[in-house]
Amino acid sequence: GLVIDGRTLNLILQGGLEEKLLALARRCRSVLCCRSTPLQKGMVVRLLRRRLRVMTLAIGDGANDVSMIQAADVGIGISGQEGMQAVMASDFAISRFKHLKKLLLVHGHWCYSRLAKMVIYFFYKNVSYVNLLFWYQFFCGFSGSTMIDYWQMIFFNLFFTSVPPILFGVLDKDVSAETLLGLPELYKNGQ
């Protein structure tokens, strides 16, 4: 593991030693930055995103973590005794740190699965509609006339674009929460 305090981190970020810090951090299983300022936390997250080209997740519970949460791809705020500033700046909010496992492994898996299915659904819906319009143009001699009435088009988009995503969002759970918590390696299946 690597432990860096705020003064050392300031020397690294100001002195142009980012590459050496990244090379050292890659060899460690965990890196802990302690006694650092909010600006330094945000700079470390931006450094990791820019140089390593990785997706970052930042977790914070107070106002001093806001810049770090906003710099990360995914920000999680923990509501607690230090106030609600981190929660207001985050993408997701949890009440205790112990809920992070369920948020990532269960709800993250379900969300990833739903989004993957919905992307395929939207391609199917749009290809079907464009295919219908394409073949109609052969029928009408490429005159550019519309095949579908304006109101029918509104209802088509209303029912085929809004109802299935709502049903998928509410009802679709491919694996139970207990199974996902028991087998964390299922998180990688969709990727």
C-alpha positions, 0 to 999 in steps of 0.5 A: 500500500501507499500512503501520501499526506497532503504536503507530499501530494502538493509537492508531487502535483506542483513539481511535475512528478505525476508520472512517477506517482502513477508508476508507483501507484500502479504497483500498489494494491491500495493508495491512500491520500490523507490530510489533503485539501479538497482541491488536491482530492479533485486534482488526483481524480482528474489526474487518474482520469486523464493519464490512466484513462480509467473510469473513476468513482469517488465517495465522500461524506462532507463539503471537503469531498465535493470537488473530488465527487464532481471530478469523478465519473461517478460520485457517491455521497454519504449522508451523515454528520458532516452535512449534505453538501456531498450528497447534493453534489453526487450522482448517488446518495447512500446513508451508510458506507456499508450500503456501497456493496449493494449499490455497486453489485446489485443495482449497478448490475441491474442498471447495466443489464437494463441499459444494454437491453434498452439500447437493443430495443431502441435500435430495433424500434428505429430500424423497424420504423425506418424500414417501413418508411423506406419501402413505402417510398417505393410504393408512392414513387418517391414522391415524399408523401407521408405514410403515417398521420401526425397523430398516429406518429405521436401515439407510436412514439408514446407507446413504443418509446415510453411504455417499454422503458418504464416496464423494463425499469420497474420489472426487469431483474435478471438475477436476484439481489441475494445471488448478486451479493453472493457471486460478485463475479456476475457483475462482469458478465455483461461486459 
